């Protein structure tokens, strides 16, 4: 069993925060944050493909580091 883990730290921009704050008050979907998370996850998978790693199973953990930054952890077991 070979355990694999990858980490990506993503930050939000001032403009994204401002727009998301307004959308949040109106109860709208926060597309900018979804795109940020999807971009981070895609970068992790690209890195795995470049290293020719195929996972048997995997899990994401997403944690806010500070106001404006988050970490995406992808871990699992390689085939």
N, C-alpha and C positions, 0 to 999 in steps of 0.2 A: 504494500500500500504506500503510495507516494502522495503526501499531502501537498496541496498547492494553495498559495494565497497571493492575491494581488490587491494593491491599494491605489486609489486615486483620490486626490484632494481637489475639490472644486470650489470656486468662489463665485459669488454673485456680484453683479455690478450695481452701482448706485441707481442707474436708470431702471434696471430690472426690478430692484427693490421698490422703487417709487411706484411703478406701474402695478406691480403685484399687490402693494399695499392698498391701492385704490380698488383693484379687482376684489381683494379679500373683503373689504368693507361692503362691497355690493353683492357678495356671495357668488362671485363668478369663479370659473375654473382658472387655475394659475398655470397656464400653458408654459410660461417662461421657466418655471421651476421643473416642470415635467421634462422639458427639452434639456435642461441642465443635467438632470439625472440620467436621461437616456444617452446623452453625449458621453458622460462619464462611464456608464456601463458599456457602451460601444467601444470606447478606448480600451477598457480592460479585456474585452473579447478579442480585439485586434491584436493586443499584446500576446495573448495566449496563442492565437493562430500563428503569429510570427515565430513563436518559440516551439511550434508544433506540439502543443499540449492539448489533449482531449480529456474532458472531465467526465467521470462516471456519474457523479452527482455534484451539485454546487449550491451555494447559498449566498445571498447578499446581506450585508448589514450596513445600514446607512445611519450615520450619526452626525449631529450638528456639533462642530468644533467650537465655533464662536458665532456671533451674530454676523452672518454673511459668508460662512465657510462650512463645508460639510465634507465628510470622508465616506467614500464608498469602498467597502471591503468585500471582495469576492473570494470565497474559499471553497475547497472541495477536495475530491480525491481523483487523481489521474487514472486513466484506464491503463 
